Amino acid sequence: MTGRPFQVTVTESLEQLEKSLHHARSVSQKERLQMLVWLKQGEVSNRSELAERCNRDKATITRWMSRYRQGGLSALLTKGTAPGAARKIQGEALEKLKARLAQPEGFHSYIEIQQWLQQSCQLTVEYGTLYRVVRYELKAKLKVPRPRALQQDPKKLNAFEKKLH
């Protein structure tokens, strides 16, 4: 049984491929570039030989070659990423939240932010998601002043603050 003929024309020069191989950062990029180097040097002539040298399945080699034919070297070296879920807080709601967090009074708790988002933007967001967005993406903190004792003497407090500066 004979499969499709293995015909690949490597357009890059051997020097260019070796330079790219030297500068490649990831293992996946290195193995794909090495494959092209072997093809350019004429060391391999069929898909099975290439799959054996790369320690990959023939289907993987076929997929890589198809990617290379369609988009060249950049397409071959591009690593795909999973799309993931859509962001819960985005667009106008995110802008409103940023503006509200920038106000001096801020929020007293993340639960208060949850309630505010529900009322003003009709968004239900989990506590952990909300914490991550506010704390790490927006780099904001809840603006809650520390409690002060009622018995504090304002004159002594001012004198203490002056000593600090």
Beta strands, then each sheet from edge to edge (+ up, - down):
end
